[in-house]
């Protein structure tokens, strides 16, 4: 076997080709857009390069066939928030072969060790955790856009190498057509009538205001979680640009208390139905196909990619009103059958309680692993 760093344009193309052989017989797999993958490695499109570094490798067998890939990276804003300096691994794909898997992990580990890291998380993204994050452990069904999907045998490859659970990410689903539990509805009705409480959906025309409100809420609501790093304006803008082609403003809601930004929920249509037949290519022909699909195929699934509430307003029931507002918009469309409340860490019991209150049911489990390097 031959492993080598991705340097040339041909290498980059081959990096994108690897998954096609891994998943060629899997009808559930949807190839992520090549542009979405490549943007992670592009300093002009990913501001994490300003405080980190990343590289990647390809693996070929003795006959020169592509059989695996991996990336390793260091986010210096988070690396030193762990017990020991901790890097990251991601974009892992490999045939069902222990030797190939071990060579990929070894290579990434040695690169991280040479840069002072003593452990790694994986599989994670060199970016925010709304995409390319976690190993799918349960729920091997058609993935939502941005959600990692992998063969079941990857779990064995990670754990045989020495990766252990850091935390699990739980995804639950609800049907917009199914009534919310009575208690949930009563709370929403009570909260919506409280003086000074206001709810509104996103307007792109006022993006700067909503962006500022998002940052204020997110950085307050998530600040007490381990290894939290505040989100910055550049990351928000990059995320918005990626979301814009598929976004429905009326699926994104904000709550205000006496005009103070208090809570939000960001939901997007599942765009995998529009890109499934593109094979990752958003070239001119791919764009035409995407636009045709965008206006002729109605997605039946939505994904809540992130929710947040300021500490001062948690347990105020703001989320219940936003879900009611969402349902009031969605039901008349007679389109959506499912909303996935995407991965919530098992450490975030308050958010999981909100899922439970909506009557949501378990759908998937992703796992973020950690591996401490041997001395």
HELIX and SHEET records of a PDB file:
HELIX    1   1 UNK A    9  UNK A   22  1                                  14    
HELIX    2   2 UNK A   34  UNK A   40  1                                   7    
HELIX    3   3 UNK A   47  UNK A   51  5                                   5    
HELIX    4   4 UNK A   76  UNK A   79  1                                   4    
HELIX    5   5 UNK A   98  UNK A  113  1                                  16    
HELIX    6   6 UNK A  153  UNK A  161  1                                   9    
HELIX    7   7 UNK A  182  UNK A  192  1                                  11    
HELIX    8   8 UNK A  204  UNK A  206  5                                   3    
HELIX    9   9 UNK A  207  UNK A  221  1                                  15    
HELIX   10  10 UNK A  233  UNK A  244  1                                  12    
HELIX   11  11 UNK A  249  UNK A  251  5                                   3    
HELIX   12  12 UNK A  272  UNK A  275  1                                   4    
HELIX   13  13 UNK A  276  UNK A  278  5                                   3    
HELIX   14  14 UNK A  284  UNK A  296  1                                  13    
HELIX   15  15 UNK A  311  UNK A  313  5                                   3    
HELIX   16  16 UNK A  318  UNK A  330  1                                  13    
HELIX   17  17 UNK A  331  UNK A  333  5                                   3    
HELIX   18  18 UNK A  349  UNK A  358  1                                  10    
SHEET    1   A 7 UNK A   2  UNK A   5  0                                        
SHEET    2   A 7 UNK A  52  UNK A  60 -1                                        
SHEET    3   A 7 UNK A  66  UNK A  75 -1                                        
SHEET    4   A 7 UNK A  86  UNK A  94 -1                                        
SHEET    5   A 7 UNK A 119  UNK A 122  1                                        
SHEET    6   A 7 UNK A 361  UNK A 372 -1                                        
SHEET    7   A 7 UNK A 135  UNK A 138 -1                                        
SHEET    1   B12 UNK A   2  UNK A   5  0                                        
SHEET    2   B12 UNK A  52  UNK A  60 -1                                        
SHEET    3   B12 UNK A  66  UNK A  75 -1                                        
SHEET    4   B12 UNK A  86  UNK A  94 -1                                        
SHEET    5   B12 UNK A 119  UNK A 122  1                                        
SHEET    6   B12 UNK A 361  UNK A 372 -1                                        
SHEET    7   B12 UNK A 164  UNK A 174 -1                                        
SHEET    8   B12 UNK A 338  UNK A 345 -1                                        
SHEET    9   B12 UNK A 301  UNK A 309  1                                        
SHEET   10   B12 UNK A 260  UNK A 269 -1                                        
SHEET   11   B12 UNK A 252  UNK A 257 -1                                        
SHEET   12   B12 UNK A 197  UNK A 201 -1                                        
END                                                                             
